[in-house]
Amino acid sequence: MNKTVFKLMALSVALAVCPDLPQAHAAIDGVTGTTFNFSARDGSIATPDGGSYYMWGYAEDPNGMQYPGPTMIVEEDVAITINLTNTLTVPVSMVFPGQTGVTATGGSPGLLTSEADPNGGTVSYSFTPTEPGTYMYYSGTNPELQIEMGLVGALIVRPTGAPGQAYAHADSAYDHEILFLETEMDADIHDLVEQGEIGQVDFTTWRPVYWFFNGRCALDTVSAPGVPWLPHQPYNCLTIMHPGEKVLLRFISAGRDSHPQHPHGNNVYVIARDGRLLESAPGAGADLASTINTISVPPGGTLDCIFTWTGAKLGWDIYGHDPNDPLEPHEYAPDHGKPFPVVLPSLQDLAFGVLWSGSPFLGVQNALPPGEGLLNPGGAYVHIWHSHHEKEVVNNDIFPGGMISFVLILPH
């Protein structure tokens, strides 16, 4: 791996580890309310290898497109309306899989729904979400092309009267949540569309070379949300937690391929699929849930998972306690006070990773040579989360990139 690239990656992660940053946990950025005024616009996105690519996208900001579209966060049983204005030269629309009773006003009839005509056409969509969960929305007009071009986004429906839960049952309770909206891109298609050659697009030769979490390729995935150098890609994808906390992972497979995601550190507990809790009967809770170590969502599907980590059953005390020290919150008591199982070599016999704090214990920093270990000031544990398709962890064949993110486990 190129050392400069790796250090930039480590620096980005370390910035998130720093306890002085205001955003200290996994969170989902988005827009809330009951009326959303969106426009379909064109623009460009950046990739970490220096690329810039023509895109279409939904936007709340009238001055620029967004990829993916704004994440709509709404309430169960509360009616919403989305007003769509089309500034593109082709008709576009919006469809909402998993929602019922959607009505469209204005525009022109299309195959799946009413469409906003080119160059200023408008259409309004209204419905009442009746089931909490994780959903997507996208253009129902030539979706093969228009999803590829970026007309796609996430819809999160929160349950009534159940804050801190994904669904109405306590089995879906969480401390933090994070969104993984998965897409991919064939750069040649975007070049053709930018040149006005839509008729030359041939999906039988489709070959993606970029893969995205929330509209960003690694290592932009771990930069803060809304950074100025990614004006059309505001959402990041970095999980930050403490031991014992429950993190809700909301996965949306919004492209054409399935992407097997592997969260290092622990299995995940799959509690819901396609906006429905995995329960055998209403009110039973997630009694049909399963634990897995590789998350694969079919194209067009969604999956909700719970991730937690305590260091349980490692066989040694992750804090380096003496047996008489008090327990930390959520500490695995049977390992309390157990010594680290090996003796670390002396400093002159070690090679130092850029995130090594000088200690194997959570929240501890030990002596290091000058200039080493400065990128993990909190003594966090860092686990990589990534696609298990090797081609999906590059940016146009340059590693590292694509579908890579991290979880940062901070001491209490």
Rosetta blueprint (number, residue, H / E / L):
1 M L
2 N L
3 K H
4 T H
5 V H
6 F H
7 K H
8 L H
9 M H
10 A H
11 L H
12 S H
13 V H
14 A H
15 L H
16 A H
17 V H
18 C L
19 P L
20 D L
21 L L
22 P L
23 Q L
24 A L
25 H L
26 A L
27 A L
28 I L
29 D L
30 G L
31 V E
32 T E
33 G L
34 T L
35 T E
36 F E
37 N E
38 F E
39 S E
40 A E
41 R E
42 D E
43 G E
44 S E
45 I E
46 A E
47 T L
48 P L
49 D L
50 G L
51 G L
52 S E
53 Y E
54 Y E
55 M E
56 W E
57 G E
58 Y E
59 A E
60 E L
61 D L
62 P L
63 N L
64 G L
65 M L
66 Q L
67 Y L
68 P L
69 G L
70 P L
71 T L
72 M E
73 I E
74 V E
75 E E
76 E L
77 D L
78 V L
79 A L
80 I E
81 T E
82 I E
83 N E
84 L E
85 T E
86 N E
87 T L
88 L L
89 T L
90 V L
91 P L
92 V E
93 S L
94 M L
95 V E
96 F L
97 P L
98 G L
99 Q L
100 T L
101 G L
102 V L
103 T E
104 A E
105 T E
106 G L
107 G L
108 S E
109 P E
110 G L
111 L L
112 L L
113 T L
114 S E
115 E E
116 A E
117 D L
118 P L
119 N L
120 G L
121 G L
122 T E
123 V E
124 S E
125 Y E
126 S E
127 F E
128 T L
129 P L
130 T L
131 E L
132 P L
133 G E
134 T E
135 Y E
136 M E
137 Y E
138 Y E
139 S L
140 G L
141 T L
142 N L
143 P H
144 E H
145 L H
146 Q H
147 I H
148 E H
149 M L
150 G L
151 L L
152 V E
153 G E
154 A E
155 L E
156 I E
157 V E
158 R E
159 P L
160 T L
161 G L
162 A L
163 P L
164 G L
165 Q E
166 A L
167 Y L
168 A L
169 H L
170 A H
171 D H
172 S H
173 A E
174 Y L
175 D L
176 H E
177 E E
178 I E
179 L E
180 F E
181 L E
182 E E
183 T E
184 E E
185 M E
186 D L
187 A H
188 D H
189 I H
190 H H
191 D H
192 L H
193 V H
194 E H
195 Q L
196 G L
197 E L
198 I H
199 G H
200 Q H
201 V L
202 D L
203 F H
204 T H
205 T H
206 W L
207 R L
208 P L
209 V L
210 Y E
211 W E
212 F E
213 F E
214 N L
215 G L
216 R E
217 C L
218 A E
219 L L
220 D H
221 T H
222 V H
223 S L
224 A L
225 P L
226 G L
227 V L
228 P L
229 W L
230 L L
231 P L
232 H L
233 Q L
234 P L
235 Y L
236 N L
237 C L
238 L L
239 T E
240 I E
241 M E
242 H L
243 P L
244 G L
245 E L
246 K L
247 V E
248 L E
249 L E
250 R E
251 F E
252 I E
253 S E
254 A L
255 G L
256 R L
257 D L
258 S L
259 H L
260 P L
261 Q E
262 H E
263 P E
264 H L
265 G L
266 N L
267 N L
268 V E
269 Y E
270 V E
271 I E
272 A E
273 R E
274 D L
275 G L
276 R E
277 L E
278 L L
279 E L
280 S L
281 A L
282 P L
283 G L
284 A L
285 G L
286 A L
287 D L
288 L L
289 A L
290 S E
291 T E
292 I E
293 N L
294 T L
295 I E
296 S L
297 V L
298 P L
299 P L
300 G L
301 G L
302 T E
303 L E
304 D E
305 C E
306 I E
307 F E
308 T L
309 W L
310 T L
311 G L
312 A L
313 K L
314 L L
315 G L
316 W L
317 D L
318 I L
319 Y L
320 G L
321 H L
322 D L
323 P L
324 N L
325 D L
326 P L
327 L L
328 E L
329 P L
330 H L
331 E L
332 Y L
333 A H
334 P H
335 D H
336 H L
337 G L
338 K L
339 P L
340 F L
341 P L
342 V L
343 V L
344 L L
345 P L
346 S L
347 L H
348 Q H
349 D H
350 L L
351 A L
352 F L
353 G L
354 V L
355 L L
356 W L
357 S L
358 G L
359 S L
360 P L
361 F L
362 L L
363 G L
364 V L
365 Q L
366 N L
367 A L
368 L L
369 P L
370 P L
371 G L
372 E L
373 G L
374 L L
375 L L
376 N L
377 P L
378 G L
379 G L
380 A L
381 Y E
382 V E
383 H E
384 I E
385 W E
386 H E
387 S E
388 H L
389 H L
390 E H
391 K H
392 E H
393 V H
394 V L
395 N E
396 N L
397 D L
398 I E
399 F L
400 P L
401 G L
402 G E
403 M L
404 I E
405 S E
406 F E
407 V E
408 L E
409 I E
410 L L
411 P L
412 H L
